[in-house]
């Protein structure tokens, strides 16, 4: 990932390498600091643990990845195989996939610096890298190993290669690769393909070799093969559901209202990158005014605006609810706009003072949010509860009941298997109840973690 200097005396490249390393160490320290209180082990993480057992222990490969939040749609299985390999390397211990996820998350800020510095200068790269590291909106999503962690990095790489397509036509091959890999990650990244096509139509790069287009297309088809094979074997099941994905709810719907709904959701995500309150929205207005002022004479800003506009328009074709992370692929072009504004302000005496004050607020607000972030039902609390049952059961057959609120009881299935509990609904010698409550109720003292309001308790019933 480091840049090799063209000459030993190339201070520019050495400086970039040092900045990259410093940003990585800073980011890694933040993630490791909060990891014991934030490590999430819920539905998705339980799924990938069980996929490891299915693929490696039961020798059952798969053509599909995890099901999307929209029923009937699936991503391709590459992340399932990646997670399974990591689980196998760590002998089934979930800490292995957490380590891999934290390393990937810790590289987000440094790689953002590196790529945006190449596009628009070192100052822009530094500002963008720091925002990426300290933004609580991105930080909070990094502790739940899943393909969602890869949406922002994929969007960053896509924006980088798309922005340089005019100068390097061979980048279309990279765009084909990213578009193919997107099928294995998240539905939101399906927008990469039409965005690339529309960008080529808009820019009409004269040096774009048809050979490169063919290679890009073949690479995309290669990565799409698991889904294609599954569709052929199952009467176009995925294709039919993909069409329904866009058609559901369209009848008698107000398209304009839906566009406004998507734009509002996008604005909330972009504003939340700095601050989750009205101040974040105020910053967003300032950024948009700067963008409008500089748009005409800045091709990179035009590309950033194009990616955001086209992707938002594509999202507007869907009338269902979209979670905030659907928009994470758009954070890279937005960060370029934000960092360009910061660099512009930094070059003016009064602007520098205002900018430093704003950055100070950003750091204080987000560090406060990061410090107070706690998942009271995190992996370590769940693992502790399961290990308690294991130690009490002493290899006896046990039956386990759950007394939980909706959405709080996920993540135990794989942990039971990892701890090798002997579960039985009929031939059991002991019964345990796992109790999980929301913030409004206290679960008692057992298994209470320091600074955690709510936790999990285990009650032995028999």
C-alpha positions as MATLAB code, in Angstrom:
seq = 'XXXXXXXXXXXXXXXXXXXXXXXXXXXXXXXXXXXXXXXXXXXXXXXXXXXXXXXXXXXXXXXXXXXXXXXXXXXXXXXXXXXXXXXXXXXXXXXXXXXXXXXXXXXXXXXXXXXXXXXXXXXXXXXXXXXXXXXXXXXXXXXXXXXXXXXXXXXXXXXXXXXXXXXXXXXXXXXXXXXXXXXXXXXXXXXXXXXXXXXXXXXXXXXXXXXXXXXXXXXXXXXXXXXXXXXXXXXXXXXXXXXXXXXXXXXXXXXXXXXXXXXXXXXXXXXXXXXXXXXXXXXXXXXXXXXXXXXXXXXXXXXXXXXXXXXXXXXXXXXXXXXXXXXXXXXXXXXXXXXXXXXXXXXXXXXXXXXXXXXXXXXXXXXXXXXXXXXXXXXXXXXXXXXXXXXXXXXXXXXXXXXXXXXXXXXXXXXXXXXXXXXXXXXXXXXXXXXXXXXXXXXXXXXXXXXXXXXXXXXXXX';
ca = [
       0.000    0.000    0.000;
       2.982    2.305    0.479;
       4.182    4.366   -2.466;
       7.686    3.553   -3.614;
       9.735    6.740   -4.099;
      10.988    7.341   -7.599;
      14.303    8.458   -6.074;
      15.810    8.149   -2.624;
      15.613   11.927   -2.220;
      11.952   12.187   -3.156;
      10.693   13.991   -0.064;
       7.160   14.183   -1.406;
       6.709   10.425   -1.508;
       8.512    9.837    1.764;
       6.239   12.385    3.435;
       3.149   10.672    2.051;
       4.345    7.319    3.347;
       4.916    8.790    6.809;
       1.458   10.402    6.826;
      -0.095    7.125    5.657;
       1.600    5.213    8.482;
       0.642    7.796   11.128;
      -3.000    7.762   10.026;
      -3.051    3.967   10.115;
      -1.594    3.816   13.639;
      -4.043    6.474   14.846;
      -7.002    4.689   13.282;
      -5.953    1.265   14.552;
      -5.528    2.633   18.086;
      -9.072    4.059   18.058;
     -10.609    0.800   16.868;
      -8.670   -1.334   19.340;
      -9.615    1.067   22.153;
     -13.356    0.548   21.595;
     -13.268   -3.047   20.393;
     -13.970   -4.690   23.797;
     -17.179   -2.649   24.175;
     -18.335   -2.528   20.561;
     -17.685   -5.964   19.014;
     -21.050   -6.925   17.539;
     -22.128  -10.542   17.131;
     -25.678  -10.571   15.821;
     -27.534  -12.104   12.882;
     -24.963  -11.469   10.129;
     -22.006  -12.557   12.247;
     -23.843  -15.705   13.345;
     -24.596  -16.420    9.673;
     -20.933  -16.264    8.628;
     -19.874  -18.438   11.538;
     -22.355  -21.075   10.417;
     -21.218  -20.660    6.806;
     -17.718  -21.593    7.960;
     -19.107  -24.790    9.480;
     -21.108  -25.519    6.338;
     -18.240  -24.920    3.905;
     -15.288  -26.347    5.857;
     -16.818  -28.904    8.214;
     -19.776  -30.167    6.178;
     -17.984  -29.713    2.816;
     -20.989  -27.935    1.263;
     -19.943  -25.080   -1.052;
     -22.490  -22.441   -1.969;
     -23.371  -20.250   -4.948;
     -25.112  -17.620   -2.823;
     -24.044  -15.242   -0.097;
     -26.221  -13.697    2.572;
     -29.796  -12.693    1.794;
     -30.330   -8.963    1.395;
     -32.720   -6.990    3.565;
     -35.068   -7.066    0.560;
     -36.625  -10.529    0.524;
     -35.590  -12.894   -2.233;
     -32.381  -11.106   -3.208;
     -28.920  -12.436   -2.422;
     -25.372  -11.285   -2.921;
     -22.780  -13.597   -4.438;
     -20.732  -15.751   -2.020;
     -17.188  -14.332   -2.089;
     -17.437  -12.746    1.380;
     -18.813  -16.021    2.757;
     -15.697  -17.822    1.520;
     -13.431  -15.043    2.792;
     -15.034  -15.155    6.252;
     -14.907  -18.960    6.270;
     -11.187  -18.960    5.467;
     -10.561  -16.481    8.292;
     -12.628  -18.614   10.689;
     -10.690  -21.701    9.624;
      -7.367  -19.912   10.148;
      -8.457  -18.931   13.671;
      -9.773  -22.457   14.408;
     -13.347  -21.216   14.501;
     -12.676  -18.405   16.958;
     -14.691  -15.284   15.976;
     -11.790  -13.085   17.092;
     -10.107  -13.879   13.768;
     -12.800  -12.211   11.659;
     -12.832   -9.259   14.067;
      -9.090   -8.795   13.588;
      -9.458   -8.863    9.795;
     -12.354   -6.390    9.949;
     -10.491   -3.976   12.219;
      -7.453   -3.989    9.919;
      -9.678   -3.214    6.921;
     -11.455   -0.450    8.844;
      -8.148    1.000   10.053;
      -6.961    1.275    6.449;
      -9.986    3.349    5.385;
      -8.578    6.669    6.556;
      -5.012    6.156    5.268;
      -6.207    4.886    1.877;
      -8.642    7.806    1.625;
      -5.701   10.141    2.223;
      -3.562    8.339   -0.330;
      -6.096    8.260   -3.164;
      -7.573   11.723   -2.717;
      -4.073   13.184   -2.346;
      -3.284   11.700   -5.741;
      -6.439   13.232   -7.174;
      -6.299   16.699   -5.643;
      -3.212   17.261   -3.528;
      -1.835   16.377   -0.120;
      -3.899   18.868    1.912;
      -7.126   17.515    0.462;
      -5.966   13.977    1.227;
      -5.095   14.802    4.845;
      -8.421   16.504    5.544;
     -10.366   13.640    3.943;
      -8.338   11.008    5.800;
      -8.912   12.661    9.180;
     -12.657   13.003    8.599;
     -12.810    9.324    7.647;
     -10.978    8.261   10.805;
     -12.858   10.398   13.311;
     -16.366   10.356   11.854;
     -18.525    8.438   14.311;
     -20.938    7.527   11.511;
     -18.266    5.393    9.827;
     -16.539    4.365   13.058;
     -19.641    2.798   14.599;
     -20.231    0.478   11.625;
     -16.784   -1.125   11.756;
     -17.347   -3.501   14.674;
     -19.828   -5.859   13.010;
     -17.952   -8.082   10.514;
     -20.051   -8.181    7.348;
     -19.936   -6.948    3.730;
     -21.353   -3.628    4.958;
     -17.822   -2.813    6.154;
     -16.694   -2.872    2.522;
     -19.270   -0.475    1.041;
     -17.243    2.662    1.763;
     -13.873    1.231    0.561;
     -15.531   -0.028   -2.627;
     -17.108    3.380   -3.237;
     -13.738    5.046   -2.629;
     -11.884    2.841   -5.109;
     -14.668    3.191   -7.668;
     -14.617    6.987   -7.446;
     -10.819    7.070   -7.711;
     -10.618    4.935  -10.854;
     -13.632    6.629  -12.450;
     -12.108   10.083  -11.862;
      -8.913    9.054  -13.674;
     -10.617    7.270  -16.560;
      -9.895   10.131  -18.978;
      -6.170   10.082  -18.156;
      -5.884    6.281  -17.852;
      -8.371    4.464  -20.111;
      -7.174    1.115  -18.756;
      -8.931    2.053  -15.512;
     -12.081    0.662  -17.119;
     -10.635   -2.767  -16.303;
     -10.465   -1.817  -12.623;
     -14.028   -0.513  -12.831;
     -15.120   -3.834  -14.324;
     -13.402   -5.663  -11.475;
     -15.006   -3.466   -8.809;
     -18.422   -3.793  -10.443;
     -18.053   -7.575  -10.451;
     -16.915   -7.687   -6.833;
     -19.827   -5.439   -5.871;
     -22.169   -8.359   -6.618;
     -20.538  -10.157   -3.677;
     -20.850   -7.269   -1.231;
     -24.081   -5.270   -1.174;
     -27.099   -4.319   -3.271;
     -26.275   -0.619   -3.021;
     -23.143   -1.235   -5.095;
     -25.181   -2.440   -8.065;
     -25.284    1.256   -8.978;
     -21.617    1.031  -10.024;
     -22.437   -0.501  -13.412;
     -25.013    2.041  -14.677;
     -22.957    4.875  -13.182;
     -19.917    3.754  -15.191;
     -21.951    3.403  -18.393;
     -23.559    6.829  -17.995;
     -20.182    8.391  -17.184;
     -18.704    7.017  -20.413;
     -21.697    8.341  -22.370;
     -21.289   11.744  -20.683;
     -17.518   12.098  -21.016;
     -17.032   10.169  -24.271;
     -13.340    9.410  -23.603;
     -11.747    9.158  -27.051;
      -8.844    7.004  -25.899;
     -11.067    4.273  -24.426;
      -9.896    1.142  -26.223;
     -12.652   -1.404  -27.082;
     -10.217   -4.090  -25.937;
     -10.291   -2.634  -22.429;
     -14.096   -2.601  -22.495;
     -14.153   -6.260  -23.511;
     -11.751   -7.237  -20.727;
     -13.811   -5.272  -18.193;
     -16.992   -6.998  -19.359;
     -15.441  -10.458  -19.142;
     -14.145   -9.758  -15.627;
     -17.614   -8.624  -14.566;
     -19.215  -11.771  -16.012;
     -16.608  -13.942  -14.260;
     -17.511  -12.552  -10.838;
     -21.227  -12.760  -11.665;
     -21.003  -16.475  -12.548;
     -22.188  -17.825   -9.155;
     -25.410  -15.820   -9.457;
     -25.805  -16.724  -13.142;
     -25.366  -20.441  -12.416;
     -27.820  -20.298   -9.518;
     -30.362  -18.500  -11.708;
     -30.033  -21.072  -14.488;
     -30.555  -23.912  -12.026;
     -33.539  -22.270  -10.283;
     -35.766  -20.975  -13.080;
     -34.409  -17.380  -13.027;
     -35.342  -17.011   -9.368;
     -32.915  -14.149   -8.730;
     -33.765  -12.292  -11.934;
     -37.477  -12.370  -11.151;
     -36.891  -11.147   -7.618;
     -34.557   -8.426   -8.867;
     -37.325   -7.088  -11.119;
     -39.779   -7.255   -8.216;
     -37.240   -5.339   -6.122;
     -37.859   -2.254   -8.264;
     -41.512   -2.868   -9.060;
     -42.803   -3.393   -5.529;
     -44.783   -0.455   -4.285;
     -44.550    1.537   -7.526;
     -48.276    1.343   -8.316;
     -50.042    4.515   -7.231;
     -46.823    5.897   -5.770;
     -45.671    9.497   -6.032;
     -42.287    9.477   -7.790;
     -41.494   13.054   -6.824;
     -42.195   12.317   -3.184;
     -39.919    9.281   -3.383;
     -37.094   11.315   -4.934;
     -37.430   13.855   -2.124;
     -37.416   11.029    0.432;
     -34.189    9.594   -0.985;
     -32.577   13.050   -1.120;
     -33.518   13.686    2.504;
     -32.011   10.349    3.532;
     -28.859   11.194    1.573;
     -28.595   14.629    3.188;
     -28.988   13.068    6.640;
     -26.140   10.634    5.943;
     -23.840   13.318    4.520;
     -24.571   15.714    7.389;
     -24.074   12.881    9.886;
     -20.546   12.397    8.608;
     -19.601   15.489   10.626;
     -22.264   15.717   13.307;
     -25.597   14.082   13.923;
     -27.400   17.305   14.786;
     -28.395   20.657   13.267;
     -24.776   21.807   13.191;
     -24.001   18.955   10.796;
     -26.809   20.136    8.518;
     -25.477   23.705    8.701;
     -22.017   22.465    7.639;
     -23.663   20.577    4.788;
     -25.321   23.755    3.502;
     -21.952   25.553    3.538;
     -20.333   22.666    1.650;
     -23.092   22.678   -0.971;
     -22.694   26.441   -1.485;
     -18.951   25.950   -2.024;
     -19.673   23.075   -4.408;
     -22.048   25.219   -6.464;
     -19.475   28.018   -6.628;
     -16.547   25.838   -7.746;
     -18.399   23.301   -9.884;
     -18.023   25.009  -13.258;
     -14.207   25.089  -13.282;
     -13.350   21.876  -11.423;
     -13.655   18.583  -13.315;
     -13.111   16.479  -10.195;
     -15.989   18.194   -8.437;
     -18.107   17.591  -11.538;
     -17.299   13.886  -11.362;
     -18.083   13.819   -7.637;
     -21.415   15.518   -8.240;
     -22.164   13.181  -11.139;
     -21.602   10.043   -9.040;
     -23.751   11.354   -6.186;
     -26.540   12.503   -8.520;
     -26.709    9.342  -10.648;
     -26.570    6.958   -7.692;
     -29.272    8.903   -5.843;
     -31.443    8.829   -8.970;
     -31.018    5.050   -9.187;
     -31.928    4.650   -5.520;
     -35.063    6.704   -6.188;
     -36.386    3.884   -8.373;
     -36.915    1.846   -5.210;
     -39.860    2.684   -2.960;
     -38.835    0.658    0.075;
     -36.793    1.785    3.050;
     -33.029    2.147    2.661;
     -30.697    1.977    5.660;
     -28.070    4.681    6.050;
     -25.233    2.420    4.903;
     -26.798    2.179    1.422;
     -25.386    5.674    0.881;
     -21.873    4.890    2.137;
     -20.620    4.350   -1.411;
     -21.245    8.087   -1.947;
     -19.126    9.248    0.966;
     -15.868    9.258   -1.042;
     -17.018   11.818   -3.665;
     -18.601   13.856   -0.886;
     -15.362   13.725    1.119;
     -13.510   15.095   -1.895;
     -15.878   18.079   -1.889;
     -15.527   18.553    1.886;
     -11.729   18.256    1.832;
     -11.491   20.621   -1.153;
     -13.486   23.169    0.820;
     -11.216   22.702    3.850;
      -8.112   23.147    1.691;
      -9.621   26.287    0.136;
     -10.457   27.733    3.569;
      -7.017   26.832    4.922;
      -5.393   29.081    2.317;
      -7.101   32.197    3.716;
      -6.098   33.859    7.032;
      -9.630   34.315    8.365;
     -10.760   31.096    6.731;
      -7.978   29.209    8.497;
      -9.228   30.395   11.903;
     -12.821   29.459   11.087;
     -11.722   26.110    9.697;
      -9.616   25.232   12.746;
     -12.545   26.093   15.019;
     -14.883   23.922   12.930;
     -12.399   21.041   12.915;
     -12.010   21.416   16.673;
     -15.772   21.068   17.095;
     -15.799   18.085   14.738;
     -13.063   16.308   16.707;
     -14.580   17.054   20.122;
     -18.076   15.994   19.068;
     -17.011   12.787   17.368;
     -14.447   11.775   19.990;
     -17.144   12.236   22.618;
     -19.475   10.025   20.575;
     -16.740    7.445   20.083;
     -15.848    7.411   23.780;
     -19.462    6.916   24.857;
     -20.196    4.228   22.254;
     -21.095    0.943   23.908;
     -22.853   -2.168   22.666;
     -24.192   -3.704   25.892;
     -24.935   -6.967   24.081;
     -21.534   -7.286   22.441;
     -19.643  -10.438   21.505;
     -17.715  -10.652   24.766;
     -20.870  -10.441   26.910;
     -22.591  -13.122   24.821;
     -19.500  -15.319   24.803;
     -19.252  -14.965   28.578;
     -22.847  -16.067   29.020;
     -22.404  -19.083   26.736;
     -19.137  -20.047   28.426;
     -20.910  -19.855   31.813;
     -23.504  -22.365   30.601;
     -20.745  -24.582   29.213;
     -18.901  -24.619   32.544;
     -22.083  -25.298   34.519;
     -23.359  -28.007   32.191;
     -20.195  -30.126   32.326;
     -21.036  -31.872   29.027;
     -24.617  -32.609   30.077;
     -27.461  -32.205   27.602;
     -29.089  -28.820   28.068;
     -32.145  -26.979   26.831;
     -31.991  -23.208   26.475;
     -34.871  -20.737   26.498;
     -34.617  -17.105   25.467;
     -36.433  -14.268   27.193;
     -35.555  -11.322   24.982;
     -36.989   -8.370   23.159;
     -37.233   -8.521   19.373;
     -33.824   -8.183   17.730;
     -31.740   -8.734   20.872;
     -31.392  -12.518   20.798;
     -29.365  -12.990   17.618;
     -25.823  -14.343   17.553;
     -25.985  -17.284   19.950;
     -26.425  -20.140   17.485;
     -22.804  -20.254   16.341;
     -21.472  -19.546   19.843;
     -23.312  -22.610   21.148;
     -21.631  -24.700   18.438;
     -18.211  -23.136   19.002;
     -18.397  -23.913   22.737;
     -19.593  -27.423   21.830;
     -22.724  -27.278   23.963;
     -24.891  -30.399   23.905;
     -28.278  -28.900   23.047;
     -31.462  -30.964   23.153;
     -35.144  -30.056   23.190;
     -36.226  -33.441   24.550;
     -33.439  -35.462   26.153;
     -32.002  -32.790   28.463;
     -30.664  -32.796   32.006;
     -30.439  -29.047   32.609;
     -32.465  -26.014   31.507;
     -31.119  -22.472   31.214;
     -32.831  -19.216   30.397;
     -30.965  -16.358   28.722;
     -32.541  -13.033   29.637;
     -31.878   -9.909   27.585;
     -33.648   -6.645   28.279;
     -33.685   -3.185   26.711;
     -32.495    0.034   28.331;
     -35.710    0.593   30.242;
     -35.246   -2.553   32.334;
     -32.369   -3.664   34.497;
     -31.275   -7.288   34.005;
     -29.590   -7.611   37.374;
     -25.980   -7.800   38.446;
     -24.883  -11.033   36.748;
     -22.536  -10.536   33.823;
     -22.718   -6.766   34.168;
     -19.796   -5.130   32.381;
     -18.143   -1.962   33.625;
     -19.799    1.151   32.132;
     -22.474   -0.951   30.425;
     -26.078   -0.161   31.375;
     -27.618   -3.374   30.080;
     -26.259   -6.838   29.782;
     -27.231  -10.474   29.605;
     -27.984  -12.800   32.475;
     -28.317  -16.552   32.579;
     -30.794  -18.297   34.892;
     -30.522  -22.010   35.629;
     -34.066  -23.395   35.738;
     -33.217  -27.077   36.197;
];
